[in-house]
Amino acid sequence: MTHPPLSPVTIGIVYMTSSCPKGAAHTRELLIPGCCSTRELLIPGNYSYQGTAHTRELLIPGSGSYQGAADTRKLQIPGCCSYQGAAHTRELFIPGSCSYQGAAHTRELLIPGSCSYQGAAHTRELFIPGSCSYQGAAHTRELLIPGSCSYQGAVHIRELLIPGSCSYQGAAHTRELFIPGSCSYQGAAHTRELLISGSCLYQGSAHTRELFIPGSCSYQGAADTRKLQIPGCCSYQGAAHTRELFIPGSCSDLGAAHTRELLRLRLMR
């Protein structure tokens, strides 16, 4: 499908439009108007983007519904049709809207009192304290409250394993799973404070901020987020990145999903 060029938008920074990444997953300010796509990618009235993973404000109220895969908040505003994609985030389904039967969801998807979702990836407030423990795959905080049994699923986040509890041998974890001083986790997807400064570097796949502290080696995995590669680090050859992965002046990333400040280098040139 061919879309007309996006209308220029004043955002305080003007990026060059040449050599724009043609990847898959993007976030805000990755593709500036006239380039590829980010926040303000689809300004009200513009055509909907047919890419893959997008973030907030990709589809502004009044624009067409996005039929891609992974979207974030404000993709579907209250009253919009339900999205049949895959990974969504908060405010995708506002209280009162139909329940989404996809895979990965975030907070406010299932409001307290609503039916429990039997999908895959969920976030906080999916299962409120006192509710039954979910036996699915990806969960977030407050799924397993301190004192409850440890969940043996896959993706968990903070408060799943409280300091002093046994280390979880699953897959994707987030902050406070491994407290400073604990052994390094050899699983898959981790987030901040999993590997504290001075700990061994993790050789898994998906990481987030502060996984690799300034001065540490560059991570050659897959999905990374901010502060993975500090200014001066080598360019990351992975896939999904977020803000501050590539600081102004650093090498340009040749991966797929990038976020703001990835193209700042082009601005400086």
C-alpha positions, 0 to 999 in steps of 0.5 A, spaced: 500 500 500 502 506 498 501 512 503 501 519 501 507 523 505 506 525 512 504 532 513 510 536 516 510 537 524 513 541 528 516 537 534 522 542 536 527 537 532 528 536 525 531 530 522 534 528 516 529 524 511 534 520 508 537 513 510 531 512 514 531 505 518 526 500 514 525 495 520 519 493 524 517 495 531 518 502 532 516 507 538 515 514 538 520 519 535 523 513 531 521 516 524 519 523 524 514 526 519 517 525 512 521 519 515 519 512 517 514 512 523 513 514 531 509 518 535 506 523 530 507 518 525 499 518 524 497 525 525 489 526 526 486 525 519 492 521 516 492 514 513 493 508 518 500 505 518 501 498 516 507 496 519 508 492 525 509 494 532 508 501 534 507 505 540 502 511 543 499 516 539 501 512 533 493 512 531 490 519 534 483 519 535 479 519 529 484 516 525 483 509 522 484 503 526 491 500 526 491 492 523 498 491 525 501 487 531 504 490 537 501 496 539 501 501 545 496 506 549 491 510 545 491 505 539 484 504 540 480 510 544 474 508 548 468 506 543 473 504 538 473 497 535 476 491 539 483 490 536 485 483 534 492 483 534 497 481 539 501 485 544 497 491 547 498 496 552 494 500 557 488 504 555 488 499 549 481 497 552 478 502 556 473 499 562 467 497 559 469 496 552 469 488 550 474 484 552 480 483 548 482 475 546 489 476 544 495 474 547 499 480 550 496 485 554 497 490 560 494 494 565 487 496 565 485 490 560 481 487 565 479 491 571 477 489 578 471 485 578 471 483 570 472 476 568 479 473 568 483 473 562 485 466 559 490 469 554 498 469 555 502 475 557 498 480 562 500 486 566 499 489 573 492 489 576 490 483 571 489 479 578 488 483 584 490 481 591 485 475 593 484 473 586 486 466 584 493 465 581 493 465 574 496 459 571 498 462 564 504 465 561 506 472 562 504 476 568 506 482 572 506 485 579 501 483 584 499 477 580 503 473 586 503 477 592 508 477 597 507 470 601 504 467 596 507 461 593 512 462 587 509 462 580 512 456 576 510 460 569 514 464 564 514 471 564 514 475 571 515 481 574 517 485 580 514 482 587 513 475 584 520 473 588 521 477 594 528 478 597 530 472 600 525 467 596 528 462 592 530 464 585 525 463 579 528 459 574 523 461 568 524 465 563 522 473 563 523 477 569 523 484 571 526 488 577 526 486 584 526 478 581 534 478 583 536 483 588 543 486 589 548 480 591 543 474 588 546 470 583 545 472 576 539 469 572 541 465 566 534 465 563 531 469 557 528 476 558 530 480 564 529 488 566 533 493 571 536 490 577 537 483 574 544 484 573 547 490 578 553 493 577 559 488 578 555 482 577 556 478 571 553 480 564 547 476 562 547 472 555 540 472 554 536 475 550 531 481 552 533 486 557 531 493 559 534 499 562 540 498 567 542 491 565 548 493 562 551 498 567 556 504 564 562 501 562 560 494 561 561 490 555 555 491 549 550 486 549 549 482 543 542 479 544 536 481 541 531 486 545 534 491 549 532 498 552 535 504 555 542 505 558 543 498 555 549 501 551 551 508 554 555 513 549 561 511 546 559 503 546 559 499 540 553 499 536 548 494 537 546 489 532 540 486 535 532 487 534 528 491 538 531 497 542 528 503 546 530 510 548 537 512 550 540 505 547 543 510 542 545 516 545 547 522 540 554 521 537 553 514 538 553 509 532 547 508 528 543 502 529 542 497 524 537 493 527 529 493 526 525 497 532 528 503 535 526 509 539 527 516 540 534 519 539 536 513 535 536 518 529 539 524 533 545 522 529 542 524 523 540 531 526 547 532 528 550 531 521 
